Amino acid sequence: MAKCEEGYLCDVCGGDVEEITDSDLYLRYVIGMIDPETLHTTAERHIRCNPALAQFIVDSEFAPVTIEGPFAKRSLDPAYVRERERLVTRGWQRLRELRGQEGLPIIDYPLPEVRARNAERAL
């Protein structure tokens, strides 16, 4: 199979990242951690293969992720954790919204505040 026909492979487990709702790459993109100009050159992984980020998704439709060690959210500043949970959860919910929106330009995927920041930087 040609490389372009393989889809997105997780750089952690090697498995196929079949759904946008499982994509750490697109989650990081919609919350502003990845610049649109580098999206196509950034490695993909499953959200659960990046537990340091996945632990901040708080939604009844997403099974909680718990990690140990210094990056566990229970070890972090509570105000930071609340803000991070809010942002990352909104990002994951945005991925769920995007599932049925074929034809939407990729530049419109991010959260509104991220789109505004990207547009400002483009000026």
Backbone as XML, in Angstrom:
<?xml version="1.0"?>
<chain id="A" units="angstrom">
  <residue number="1" name="MET">
    <atom name="N" x="0.845" y="-1.175" z="0.000"/>
    <atom name="CA" x="0.000" y="0.000" z="0.000"/>
    <atom name="C" x="0.889" y="1.236" z="0.000"/>
  </residue>
  <residue number="2" name="ALA">
    <atom name="N" x="0.534" y="2.210" z="-0.789"/>
    <atom name="CA" x="1.286" y="3.467" z="-0.835"/>
    <atom name="C" x="1.143" y="4.185" z="0.498"/>
  </residue>
  <residue number="3" name="LYS">
    <atom name="N" x="2.174" y="4.919" z="0.878"/>
    <atom name="CA" x="2.170" y="5.643" z="2.149"/>
    <atom name="C" x="0.937" y="6.545" z="2.260"/>
  </residue>
  <residue number="4" name="CYS">
    <atom name="N" x="0.570" y="7.222" z="1.164"/>
    <atom name="CA" x="-0.563" y="8.135" z="1.211"/>
    <atom name="C" x="-1.887" y="7.398" z="1.394"/>
  </residue>
  <residue number="5" name="GLU">
    <atom name="N" x="-1.920" y="6.091" z="1.162"/>
    <atom name="CA" x="-3.148" y="5.326" z="1.312"/>
    <atom name="C" x="-3.269" y="4.695" z="2.695"/>
  </residue>
  <residue number="6" name="GLU">
    <atom name="N" x="-2.244" y="4.840" z="3.515"/>
    <atom name="CA" x="-2.251" y="4.226" z="4.836"/>
    <atom name="C" x="-3.083" y="4.993" z="5.845"/>
  </residue>
  <residue number="7" name="GLY">
    <atom name="N" x="-3.408" y="6.237" z="5.584"/>
    <atom name="CA" x="-4.118" y="7.045" z="6.564"/>
    <atom name="C" x="-3.154" y="7.572" z="7.604"/>
  </residue>
  <residue number="8" name="TYR">
    <atom name="N" x="-3.698" y="7.934" z="8.734"/>
    <atom name="CA" x="-2.879" y="8.470" z="9.809"/>
    <atom name="C" x="-2.527" y="7.358" z="10.780"/>
  </residue>
  <residue number="9" name="LEU">
    <atom name="N" x="-1.237" y="7.121" z="10.950"/>
    <atom name="CA" x="-0.775" y="6.096" z="11.881"/>
    <atom name="C" x="-0.244" y="6.756" z="13.151"/>
  </residue>
  <residue number="10" name="CYS">
    <atom name="N" x="-0.574" y="6.175" z="14.282"/>
    <atom name="CA" x="-0.141" y="6.680" z="15.575"/>
    <atom name="C" x="1.361" y="6.460" z="15.732"/>
  </residue>
  <residue number="11" name="ASP">
    <atom name="N" x="2.080" y="7.535" z="16.078"/>
    <atom name="CA" x="3.525" y="7.400" z="16.246"/>
    <atom name="C" x="3.897" y="6.769" z="17.590"/>
  </residue>
  <residue number="12" name="VAL">
    <atom name="N" x="2.912" y="6.443" z="18.421"/>
    <atom name="CA" x="3.175" y="5.773" z="19.698"/>
    <atom name="C" x="2.905" y="4.278" z="19.579"/>
  </residue>
  <residue number="13" name="CYS">
    <atom name="N" x="1.677" y="3.916" z="19.165"/>
    <atom name="CA" x="1.305" y="2.497" z="19.121"/>
    <atom name="C" x="1.341" y="1.901" z="17.714"/>
  </residue>
  <residue number="14" name="GLY">
    <atom name="N" x="1.413" y="2.746" z="16.697"/>
    <atom name="CA" x="1.463" y="2.272" z="15.317"/>
    <atom name="C" x="0.119" y="1.958" z="14.699"/>
  </residue>
  <residue number="15" name="GLY">
    <atom name="N" x="-0.950" y="2.034" z="15.491"/>
    <atom name="CA" x="-2.284" y="1.742" z="14.979"/>
    <atom name="C" x="-2.856" y="2.881" z="14.165"/>
  </residue>
  <residue number="16" name="ASP">
    <atom name="N" x="-3.905" y="2.567" z="13.419"/>
    <atom name="CA" x="-4.601" y="3.549" z="12.607"/>
    <atom name="C" x="-5.384" y="4.505" z="13.495"/>
  </residue>
  <residue number="17" name="VAL">
    <atom name="N" x="-5.278" y="5.801" z="13.241"/>
    <atom name="CA" x="-6.125" y="6.784" z="13.913"/>
    <atom name="C" x="-7.278" y="7.030" z="12.953"/>
  </residue>
  <residue number="18" name="GLU">
    <atom name="N" x="-8.331" y="6.264" z="13.135"/>
    <atom name="CA" x="-9.413" y="6.222" z="12.158"/>
    <atom name="C" x="-10.411" y="7.368" z="12.265"/>
  </residue>
  <residue number="19" name="GLU">
    <atom name="N" x="-10.657" y="7.856" z="13.449"/>
    <atom name="CA" x="-11.685" y="8.879" z="13.669"/>
    <atom name="C" x="-11.055" y="10.176" z="14.143"/>
  </residue>
  <residue number="20" name="ILE">
    <atom name="N" x="-11.614" y="11.291" z="13.712"/>
    <atom name="CA" x="-11.105" y="12.585" z="14.158"/>
    <atom name="C" x="-11.249" y="12.727" z="15.673"/>
  </residue>
  <residue number="21" name="THR">
    <atom name="N" x="-12.249" y="12.067" z="16.246"/>
    <atom name="CA" x="-12.454" y="12.137" z="17.698"/>
    <atom name="C" x="-11.406" y="11.352" z="18.480"/>
  </residue>
  <residue number="22" name="ASP">
    <atom name="N" x="-10.576" y="10.583" z="17.795"/>
    <atom name="CA" x="-9.468" y="9.858" z="18.419"/>
    <atom name="C" x="-8.127" y="10.522" z="18.146"/>
  </residue>
  <residue number="23" name="SER">
    <atom name="N" x="-8.125" y="11.637" z="17.414"/>
    <atom name="CA" x="-6.903" y="12.251" z="16.914"/>
    <atom name="C" x="-6.305" y="13.286" z="17.862"/>
  </residue>
  <residue number="24" name="ASP">
    <atom name="N" x="-5.159" y="12.964" z="18.413"/>
    <atom name="CA" x="-4.414" y="13.913" z="19.232"/>
    <atom name="C" x="-3.941" y="15.085" z="18.372"/>
  </residue>
  <residue number="25" name="LEU">
    <atom name="N" x="-3.565" y="14.812" z="17.142"/>
    <atom name="CA" x="-3.108" y="15.857" z="16.218"/>
    <atom name="C" x="-4.192" y="16.921" z="16.036"/>
  </residue>
  <residue number="26" name="TYR">
    <atom name="N" x="-5.394" y="16.488" z="15.705"/>
    <atom name="CA" x="-6.471" y="17.450" z="15.481"/>
    <atom name="C" x="-6.964" y="18.076" z="16.780"/>
  </residue>
  <residue number="27" name="LEU">
    <atom name="N" x="-6.903" y="17.358" z="17.891"/>
    <atom name="CA" x="-7.245" y="17.964" z="19.176"/>
    <atom name="C" x="-6.289" y="19.118" z="19.466"/>
  </residue>
  <residue number="28" name="ARG">
    <atom name="N" x="-5.003" y="18.855" z="19.325"/>
    <atom name="CA" x="-4.020" y="19.917" z="19.579"/>
    <atom name="C" x="-4.185" y="21.077" z="18.597"/>
  </residue>
  <residue number="29" name="TYR">
    <atom name="N" x="-4.585" y="20.776" z="17.364"/>
    <atom name="CA" x="-4.819" y="21.818" z="16.370"/>
    <atom name="C" x="-6.023" y="22.687" z="16.753"/>
  </residue>
  <residue number="30" name="VAL">
    <atom name="N" x="-7.134" y="22.077" z="17.127"/>
    <atom name="CA" x="-8.325" y="22.866" z="17.421"/>
    <atom name="C" x="-8.185" y="23.692" z="18.697"/>
  </residue>
  <residue number="31" name="ILE">
    <atom name="N" x="-7.296" y="23.308" z="19.607"/>
    <atom name="CA" x="-7.098" y="24.111" z="20.825"/>
    <atom name="C" x="-5.922" y="25.072" z="20.716"/>
  </residue>
  <residue number="32" name="GLY">
    <atom name="N" x="-5.283" y="25.102" z="19.562"/>
    <atom name="CA" x="-4.247" y="26.096" z="19.329"/>
    <atom name="C" x="-2.828" y="25.694" z="19.679"/>
  </residue>
  <residue number="33" name="MET">
    <atom name="N" x="-2.590" y="24.425" z="19.917"/>
    <atom name="CA" x="-1.232" y="23.977" z="20.239"/>
    <atom name="C" x="-0.386" y="23.738" z="18.987"/>
  </residue>
  <residue number="34" name="ILE">
    <atom name="N" x="-1.054" y="23.623" z="17.831"/>
    <atom name="CA" x="-0.349" y="23.380" z="16.572"/>
    <atom name="C" x="-0.728" y="24.480" z="15.588"/>
  </residue>
  <residue number="35" name="ASP">
    <atom name="N" x="0.265" y="25.091" z="15.004"/>
    <atom name="CA" x="0.065" y="26.129" z="14.007"/>
    <atom name="C" x="-0.466" y="25.503" z="12.721"/>
  </residue>
  <residue number="36" name="PRO">
    <atom name="N" x="-1.408" y="26.165" z="12.040"/>
    <atom name="CA" x="-1.939" y="25.602" z="10.792"/>
    <atom name="C" x="-0.854" y="25.295" z="9.755"/>
  </residue>
  <residue number="37" name="GLU">
    <atom name="N" x="0.223" y="26.055" z="9.771"/>
    <atom name="CA" x="1.299" y="25.860" z="8.794"/>
    <atom name="C" x="2.101" y="24.590" z="9.046"/>
  </residue>
  <residue number="38" name="THR">
    <atom name="N" x="2.027" y="24.048" z="10.258"/>
    <atom name="CA" x="2.806" y="22.842" z="10.567"/>
    <atom name="C" x="1.930" y="21.605" z="10.775"/>
  </residue>
  <residue number="39" name="LEU">
    <atom name="N" x="0.634" y="21.771" z="10.592"/>
    <atom name="CA" x="-0.287" y="20.653" z="10.796"/>
    <atom name="C" x="0.104" y="19.442" z="9.953"/>
  </residue>
  <residue number="40" name="HIS">
    <atom name="N" x="0.426" y="19.666" z="8.705"/>
    <atom name="CA" x="0.728" y="18.555" z="7.794"/>
    <atom name="C" x="2.081" y="17.893" z="8.050"/>
  </residue>
  <residue number="41" name="THR">
    <atom name="N" x="2.919" y="18.501" z="8.876"/>
    <atom name="CA" x="4.238" y="17.920" z="9.153"/>
    <atom name="C" x="4.357" y="17.384" z="10.584"/>
  </residue>
  <residue number="42" name="THR">
    <atom name="N" x="3.269" y="17.457" z="11.340"/>
    <atom name="CA" x="3.284" y="17.048" z="12.741"/>
    <atom name="C" x="2.812" y="15.601" z="12.872"/>
  </residue>
  <residue number="43" name="ALA">
    <atom name="N" x="3.473" y="14.848" z="13.719"/>
    <atom name="CA" x="3.135" y="13.435" z="13.924"/>
    <atom name="C" x="1.749" y="13.283" z="14.536"/>
  </residue>
  <residue number="44" name="GLU">
    <atom name="N" x="1.103" y="12.189" z="14.172"/>
    <atom name="CA" x="-0.233" y="11.857" z="14.670"/>
    <atom name="C" x="-0.123" y="10.814" z="15.766"/>
  </residue>
  <residue number="45" name="ARG">
    <atom name="N" x="-1.088" y="10.800" z="16.647"/>
    <atom name="CA" x="-1.217" y="9.741" z="17.649"/>
    <atom name="C" x="-2.658" y="9.730" z="18.127"/>
  </residue>
  <residue number="46" name="HIS">
    <atom name="N" x="-3.045" y="8.650" z="18.758"/>
    <atom name="CA" x="-4.360" y="8.579" z="19.390"/>
    <atom name="C" x="-4.359" y="9.504" z="20.610"/>
  </residue>
  <residue number="47" name="ILE">
    <atom name="N" x="-5.498" y="10.074" z="20.914"/>
    <atom name="CA" x="-5.596" y="10.919" z="22.110"/>
    <atom name="C" x="-5.145" y="10.137" z="23.338"/>
  </residue>
  <residue number="48" name="ARG">
    <atom name="N" x="-5.569" y="8.890" z="23.448"/>
    <atom name="CA" x="-5.204" y="8.089" z="24.618"/>
    <atom name="C" x="-3.722" y="7.718" z="24.644"/>
  </residue>
  <residue number="49" name="CYS">
    <atom name="N" x="-3.047" y="7.838" z="23.518"/>
    <atom name="CA" x="-1.597" y="7.600" z="23.474"/>
    <atom name="C" x="-0.820" y="8.840" z="23.915"/>
  </residue>
  <residue number="50" name="ASN">
    <atom name="N" x="-1.527" y="9.901" z="24.267"/>
    <atom name="CA" x="-0.941" y="11.105" z="24.851"/>
    <atom name="C" x="-1.703" y="11.382" z="26.161"/>
  </residue>
  <residue number="51" name="PRO">
    <atom name="N" x="-1.501" y="10.527" z="27.173"/>
    <atom name="CA" x="-2.283" y="10.647" z="28.402"/>
    <atom name="C" x="-2.074" y="11.961" z="29.150"/>
  </residue>
  <residue number="52" name="ALA">
    <atom name="N" x="-0.925" y="12.614" z="28.969"/>
    <atom name="CA" x="-0.693" y="13.891" z="29.639"/>
    <atom name="C" x="-1.700" y="14.947" z="29.181"/>
  </residue>
  <residue number="53" name="LEU">
    <atom name="N" x="-2.176" y="14.842" z="27.945"/>
    <atom name="CA" x="-3.210" y="15.740" z="27.448"/>
    <atom name="C" x="-4.609" y="15.139" z="27.665"/>
  </residue>
  <residue number="54" name="ALA">
    <atom name="N" x="-4.759" y="13.859" z="27.411"/>
    <atom name="CA" x="-6.063" y="13.191" z="27.509"/>
    <atom name="C" x="-6.668" y="13.291" z="28.907"/>
  </residue>
  <residue number="55" name="GLN">
    <atom name="N" x="-5.846" y="13.358" z="29.936"/>
    <atom name="CA" x="-6.367" y="13.429" z="31.302"/>
    <atom name="C" x="-7.220" y="14.676" z="31.544"/>
  </residue>
  <residue number="56" name="PHE">
    <atom name="N" x="-7.096" y="15.678" z="30.680"/>
    <atom name="CA" x="-7.845" y="16.920" z="30.857"/>
    <atom name="C" x="-9.208" y="16.917" z="30.168"/>
  </residue>
  <residue number="57" name="ILE">
    <atom name="N" x="-9.550" y="15.837" z="29.484"/>
    <atom name="CA" x="-10.884" y="15.744" z="28.869"/>
    <atom name="C" x="-11.855" y="15.252" z="29.927"/>
  </residue>
  <residue number="58" name="VAL">
    <atom name="N" x="-12.846" y="16.082" z="30.218"/>
    <atom name="CA" x="-13.852" y="15.758" z="31.227"/>
    <atom name="C" x="-15.210" y="15.831" z="30.532"/>
  </residue>
  <residue number="59" name="ASP">
    <atom name="N" x="-15.674" y="14.684" z="30.078"/>
    <atom name="CA" x="-16.932" y="14.590" z="29.346"/>
    <atom name="C" x="-17.481" y="13.185" z="29.562"/>
  </residue>
  <residue number="60" name="SER">
    <atom name="N" x="-18.770" y="13.077" z="29.747"/>
    <atom name="CA" x="-19.369" y="11.762" z="30.008"/>
    <atom name="C" x="-19.193" y="10.800" z="28.841"/>
  </residue>
  <residue number="61" name="GLU">
    <atom name="N" x="-18.916" y="11.317" z="27.647"/>
    <atom name="CA" x="-18.716" y="10.478" z="26.466"/>
    <atom name="C" x="-17.258" y="10.035" z="26.290"/>
  </residue>
  <residue number="62" name="PHE">
    <atom name="N" x="-16.381" y="10.483" z="27.186"/>
    <atom name="CA" x="-14.955" y="10.148" z="27.095"/>
    <atom name="C" x="-14.542" y="9.487" z="28.406"/>
  </residue>
  <residue number="63" name="ALA">
    <atom name="N" x="-14.108" y="8.241" z="28.322"/>
    <atom name="CA" x="-13.658" y="7.531" z="29.522"/>
    <atom name="C" x="-12.439" y="8.240" z="30.109"/>
  </residue>
  <residue number="64" name="PRO">
    <atom name="N" x="-12.472" y="8.560" z="31.394"/>
    <atom name="CA" x="-11.375" y="9.319" z="32.013"/>
    <atom name="C" x="-10.016" y="8.625" z="31.882"/>
  </residue>
  <residue number="65" name="VAL">
    <atom name="N" x="-9.001" y="9.446" z="31.761"/>
    <atom name="CA" x="-7.615" y="8.980" z="31.714"/>
    <atom name="C" x="-6.928" y="9.502" z="32.972"/>
  </residue>
  <residue number="66" name="THR">
    <atom name="N" x="-6.251" y="8.618" z="33.671"/>
    <atom name="CA" x="-5.522" y="8.994" z="34.882"/>
    <atom name="C" x="-4.064" y="8.616" z="34.692"/>
  </residue>
  <residue number="67" name="ILE">
    <atom name="N" x="-3.183" y="9.535" z="35.063"/>
    <atom name="CA" x="-1.752" y="9.240" z="34.972"/>
    <atom name="C" x="-1.115" y="9.437" z="36.341"/>
  </residue>
  <residue number="68" name="GLU">
    <atom name="N" x="0.058" y="8.886" z="36.492"/>
    <atom name="CA" x="0.849" y="9.012" z="37.712"/>
    <atom name="C" x="2.050" y="9.911" z="37.431"/>
  </residue>
  <residue number="69" name="GLY">
    <atom name="N" x="2.624" y="10.442" z="38.476"/>
    <atom name="CA" x="3.855" y="11.198" z="38.339"/>
    <atom name="C" x="3.659" y="12.704" z="38.365"/>
  </residue>
  <residue number="70" name="PRO">
    <atom name="N" x="4.717" y="13.431" z="38.071"/>
    <atom name="CA" x="4.699" y="14.896" z="38.219"/>
    <atom name="C" x="3.751" y="15.609" z="37.258"/>
  </residue>
  <residue number="71" name="PHE">
    <atom name="N" x="3.346" y="14.964" z="36.164"/>
    <atom name="CA" x="2.439" y="15.610" z="35.213"/>
    <atom name="C" x="0.986" y="15.195" z="35.410"/>
  </residue>
  <residue number="72" name="ALA">
    <atom name="N" x="0.717" y="14.401" z="36.434"/>
    <atom name="CA" x="-0.657" y="14.043" z="36.766"/>
    <atom name="C" x="-1.392" y="15.308" z="37.196"/>
  </residue>
  <residue number="73" name="LYS">
    <atom name="N" x="-2.615" y="15.476" z="36.731"/>
    <atom name="CA" x="-3.312" y="16.735" z="37.018"/>
    <atom name="C" x="-3.548" y="16.950" z="38.508"/>
  </residue>
  <residue number="74" name="ARG">
    <atom name="N" x="-3.608" y="15.880" z="39.286"/>
    <atom name="CA" x="-3.785" y="16.063" z="40.731"/>
    <atom name="C" x="-2.525" y="16.645" z="41.389"/>
  </residue>
  <residue number="75" name="SER">
    <atom name="N" x="-1.408" y="16.640" z="40.663"/>
    <atom name="CA" x="-0.160" y="17.216" z="41.167"/>
    <atom name="C" x="0.028" y="18.667" z="40.735"/>
  </residue>
  <residue number="76" name="LEU">
    <atom name="N" x="-0.869" y="19.163" z="39.904"/>
    <atom name="CA" x="-0.730" y="20.501" z="39.319"/>
    <atom name="C" x="-1.605" y="21.512" z="40.056"/>
  </residue>
  <residue number="77" name="ASP">
    <atom name="N" x="-1.352" y="22.776" z="39.808"/>
    <atom name="CA" x="-2.126" y="23.866" z="40.383"/>
    <atom name="C" x="-3.604" y="23.721" z="39.996"/>
  </residue>
  <residue number="78" name="PRO">
    <atom name="N" x="-4.514" y="23.731" z="40.978"/>
    <atom name="CA" x="-5.941" y="23.535" z="40.683"/>
    <atom name="C" x="-6.517" y="24.546" z="39.681"/>
  </residue>
  <residue number="79" name="ALA">
    <atom name="N" x="-6.091" y="25.789" z="39.726"/>
    <atom name="CA" x="-6.594" y="26.789" z="38.769"/>
    <atom name="C" x="-6.141" y="26.439" z="37.352"/>
  </residue>
  <residue number="80" name="TYR">
    <atom name="N" x="-4.901" y="26.012" z="37.216"/>
    <atom name="CA" x="-4.392" y="25.581" z="35.902"/>
    <atom name="C" x="-5.175" y="24.369" z="35.409"/>
  </residue>
  <residue number="81" name="VAL">
    <atom name="N" x="-5.436" y="23.415" z="36.292"/>
    <atom name="CA" x="-6.161" y="22.202" z="35.916"/>
    <atom name="C" x="-7.559" y="22.559" z="35.429"/>
  </residue>
  <residue number="82" name="ARG">
    <atom name="N" x="-8.266" y="23.428" z="36.143"/>
    <atom name="CA" x="-9.615" y="23.828" z="35.722"/>
    <atom name="C" x="-9.600" y="24.460" z="34.336"/>
  </residue>
  <residue number="83" name="GLU">
    <atom name="N" x="-8.661" y="25.360" z="34.106"/>
    <atom name="CA" x="-8.572" y="26.033" z="32.801"/>
    <atom name="C" x="-8.199" y="25.045" z="31.703"/>
  </residue>
  <residue number="84" name="ARG">
    <atom name="N" x="-7.278" y="24.173" z="32.003"/>
    <atom name="CA" x="-6.850" y="23.168" z="31.021"/>
    <atom name="C" x="-7.989" y="22.204" z="30.708"/>
  </residue>
  <residue number="85" name="GLU">
    <atom name="N" x="-8.712" y="21.770" z="31.725"/>
    <atom name="CA" x="-9.860" y="20.893" z="31.503"/>
    <atom name="C" x="-10.896" y="21.579" z="30.622"/>
  </residue>
  <residue number="86" name="ARG">
    <atom name="N" x="-11.147" y="22.840" z="30.887"/>
    <atom name="CA" x="-12.122" y="23.581" z="30.094"/>
    <atom name="C" x="-11.711" y="23.632" z="28.628"/>
  </residue>
  <residue number="87" name="LEU">
    <atom name="N" x="-10.455" y="23.992" z="28.365"/>
    <atom name="CA" x="-9.964" y="24.118" z="26.990"/>
    <atom name="C" x="-9.921" y="22.766" z="26.268"/>
  </residue>
  <residue number="88" name="VAL">
    <atom name="N" x="-9.312" y="21.780" z="26.879"/>
    <atom name="CA" x="-9.129" y="20.484" z="26.215"/>
    <atom name="C" x="-10.477" y="19.782" z="26.025"/>
  </residue>
  <residue number="89" name="THR">
    <atom name="N" x="-11.366" y="19.898" z="26.999"/>
    <atom name="CA" x="-12.696" y="19.313" z="26.845"/>
    <atom name="C" x="-13.446" y="19.993" z="25.708"/>
  </residue>
  <residue number="90" name="ARG">
    <atom name="N" x="-13.404" y="21.316" z="25.643"/>
    <atom name="CA" x="-14.048" y="22.030" z="24.529"/>
    <atom name="C" x="-13.444" y="21.602" z="23.197"/>
  </residue>
  <residue number="91" name="GLY">
    <atom name="N" x="-12.139" y="21.388" z="23.167"/>
    <atom name="CA" x="-11.487" y="20.933" z="21.942"/>
    <atom name="C" x="-11.980" y="19.569" z="21.518"/>
  </residue>
  <residue number="92" name="TRP">
    <atom name="N" x="-12.100" y="18.645" z="22.471"/>
    <atom name="CA" x="-12.594" y="17.306" z="22.135"/>
    <atom name="C" x="-14.049" y="17.365" z="21.684"/>
  </residue>
  <residue number="93" name="GLN">
    <atom name="N" x="-14.834" y="18.211" z="22.327"/>
    <atom name="CA" x="-16.230" y="18.372" z="21.908"/>
    <atom name="C" x="-16.301" y="18.969" z="20.503"/>
  </residue>
  <residue number="94" name="ARG">
    <atom name="N" x="-15.362" y="19.847" z="20.175"/>
    <atom name="CA" x="-15.305" y="20.402" z="18.812"/>
    <atom name="C" x="-15.008" y="19.288" z="17.804"/>
  </residue>
  <residue number="95" name="LEU">
    <atom name="N" x="-14.119" y="18.379" z="18.141"/>
    <atom name="CA" x="-13.838" y="17.251" z="17.247"/>
    <atom name="C" x="-15.115" y="16.452" z="16.990"/>
  </residue>
  <residue number="96" name="ARG">
    <atom name="N" x="-15.932" y="16.274" z="18.001"/>
    <atom name="CA" x="-17.205" y="15.552" z="17.828"/>
    <atom name="C" x="-18.112" y="16.307" z="16.866"/>
  </residue>
  <residue number="97" name="GLU">
    <atom name="N" x="-18.137" y="17.625" z="16.955"/>
    <atom name="CA" x="-18.939" y="18.441" z="16.043"/>
    <atom name="C" x="-18.443" y="18.307" z="14.608"/>
  </residue>
  <residue number="98" name="LEU">
    <atom name="N" x="-17.134" y="18.217" z="14.437"/>
    <atom name="CA" x="-16.535" y="18.182" z="13.100"/>
    <atom name="C" x="-16.804" y="16.888" z="12.354"/>
  </residue>
  <residue number="99" name="ARG">
    <atom name="N" x="-17.117" y="15.821" z="13.070"/>
    <atom name="CA" x="-17.345" y="14.519" z="12.434"/>
    <atom name="C" x="-18.316" y="14.590" z="11.272"/>
  </residue>
  <residue number="100" name="GLY">
    <atom name="N" x="-19.378" y="15.331" z="11.389"/>
    <atom name="CA" x="-20.385" y="15.350" z="10.334"/>
    <atom name="C" x="-20.314" y="16.554" z="9.421"/>
  </residue>
  <residue number="101" name="GLN">
    <atom name="N" x="-19.207" y="17.270" z="9.426"/>
    <atom name="CA" x="-19.116" y="18.499" z="8.648"/>
    <atom name="C" x="-18.119" y="18.376" z="7.498"/>
  </residue>
  <residue number="102" name="GLU">
    <atom name="N" x="-18.371" y="17.437" z="6.597"/>
    <atom name="CA" x="-17.496" y="17.310" z="5.440"/>
    <atom name="C" x="-17.586" y="18.581" z="4.606"/>
  </residue>
  <residue number="103" name="GLY">
    <atom name="N" x="-16.485" y="18.971" z="4.033"/>
    <atom name="CA" x="-16.455" y="20.164" z="3.200"/>
    <atom name="C" x="-16.079" y="21.424" z="3.957"/>
  </residue>
  <residue number="104" name="LEU">
    <atom name="N" x="-16.028" y="21.351" z="5.273"/>
    <atom name="CA" x="-15.621" y="22.510" z="6.064"/>
    <atom name="C" x="-14.118" y="22.715" z="5.885"/>
  </residue>
  <residue number="105" name="PRO">
    <atom name="N" x="-13.688" y="23.928" z="5.536"/>
    <atom name="CA" x="-12.241" y="24.166" z="5.377"/>
    <atom name="C" x="-11.499" y="23.901" z="6.689"/>
  </residue>
  <residue number="106" name="ILE">
    <atom name="N" x="-10.341" y="23.305" z="6.587"/>
    <atom name="CA" x="-9.561" y="22.940" z="7.771"/>
    <atom name="C" x="-9.211" y="24.159" z="8.623"/>
  </residue>
  <residue number="107" name="ILE">
    <atom name="N" x="-9.124" y="25.308" z="8.004"/>
    <atom name="CA" x="-8.816" y="26.539" z="8.734"/>
    <atom name="C" x="-9.952" y="26.895" z="9.706"/>
  </residue>
  <residue number="108" name="ASP">
    <atom name="N" x="-11.152" y="26.325" z="9.469"/>
    <atom name="CA" x="-12.306" y="26.581" z="10.336"/>
    <atom name="C" x="-12.486" y="25.528" z="11.427"/>
  </residue>
  <residue number="109" name="TYR">
    <atom name="N" x="-11.604" y="24.569" z="11.524"/>
    <atom name="CA" x="-11.711" y="23.531" z="12.552"/>
    <atom name="C" x="-11.500" y="24.049" z="13.973"/>
  </residue>
  <residue number="110" name="PRO">
    <atom name="N" x="-10.516" y="24.946" z="14.208"/>
    <atom name="CA" x="-10.212" y="25.340" z="15.588"/>
    <atom name="C" x="-11.376" y="26.030" z="16.311"/>
  </residue>
  <residue number="111" name="LEU">
    <atom name="N" x="-11.243" y="26.081" z="17.617"/>
    <atom name="CA" x="-12.179" y="26.817" z="18.452"/>
    <atom name="C" x="-12.180" y="28.287" z="18.025"/>
  </residue>
  <residue number="112" name="PRO">
    <atom name="N" x="-13.270" y="29.014" z="18.257"/>
    <atom name="CA" x="-13.371" y="30.405" z="17.790"/>
    <atom name="C" x="-12.202" y="31.300" z="18.207"/>
  </residue>
  <residue number="113" name="GLU">
    <atom name="N" x="-11.772" y="31.206" z="19.450"/>
    <atom name="CA" x="-10.681" y="32.073" z="19.905"/>
    <atom name="C" x="-9.354" y="31.725" z="19.225"/>
  </residue>
  <residue number="114" name="VAL">
    <atom name="N" x="-9.174" y="30.466" z="18.887"/>
    <atom name="CA" x="-7.963" y="30.032" z="18.178"/>
    <atom name="C" x="-8.018" y="30.526" z="16.733"/>
  </residue>
  <residue number="115" name="ARG">
    <atom name="N" x="-9.186" y="30.429" z="16.095"/>
    <atom name="CA" x="-9.341" y="30.956" z="14.727"/>
    <atom name="C" x="-9.044" y="32.445" z="14.704"/>
  </residue>
  <residue number="116" name="ALA">
    <atom name="N" x="-9.540" y="33.180" z="15.696"/>
    <atom name="CA" x="-9.298" y="34.627" z="15.761"/>
    <atom name="C" x="-7.809" y="34.920" z="15.910"/>
  </residue>
  <residue number="117" name="ARG">
    <atom name="N" x="-7.128" y="34.174" z="16.766"/>
    <atom name="CA" x="-5.681" y="34.352" z="16.943"/>
    <atom name="C" x="-4.931" y="34.043" z="15.666"/>
  </residue>
  <residue number="118" name="ASN">
    <atom name="N" x="-5.331" y="32.949" z="14.986"/>
    <atom name="CA" x="-4.677" y="32.574" z="13.733"/>
    <atom name="C" x="-4.874" y="33.651" z="12.670"/>
  </residue>
  <residue number="119" name="ALA">
    <atom name="N" x="-6.087" y="34.207" z="12.595"/>
    <atom name="CA" x="-6.376" y="35.254" z="11.611"/>
    <atom name="C" x="-5.578" y="36.507" z="11.906"/>
  </residue>
  <residue number="120" name="GLU">
    <atom name="N" x="-5.433" y="36.836" z="13.182"/>
    <atom name="CA" x="-4.657" y="38.004" z="13.581"/>
    <atom name="C" x="-3.183" y="37.861" z="13.211"/>
  </residue>
  <residue number="121" name="ARG">
    <atom name="N" x="-2.648" y="36.663" z="13.432"/>
    <atom name="CA" x="-1.245" y="36.406" z="13.099"/>
    <atom name="C" x="-1.000" y="36.449" z="11.578"/>
  </residue>
  <residue number="122" name="ALA">
    <atom name="N" x="-2.037" y="36.119" z="10.818"/>
    <atom name="CA" x="-1.897" y="36.089" z="9.358"/>
    <atom name="C" x="-1.816" y="37.489" z="8.751"/>
  </residue>
  <residue number="123" name="LEU">
    <atom name="N" x="-2.227" y="38.486" z="9.503"/>
    <atom name="CA" x="-2.199" y="39.875" z="8.986"/>
    <atom name="C" x="-0.830" y="40.447" z="8.903"/>
  </residue>
</chain>
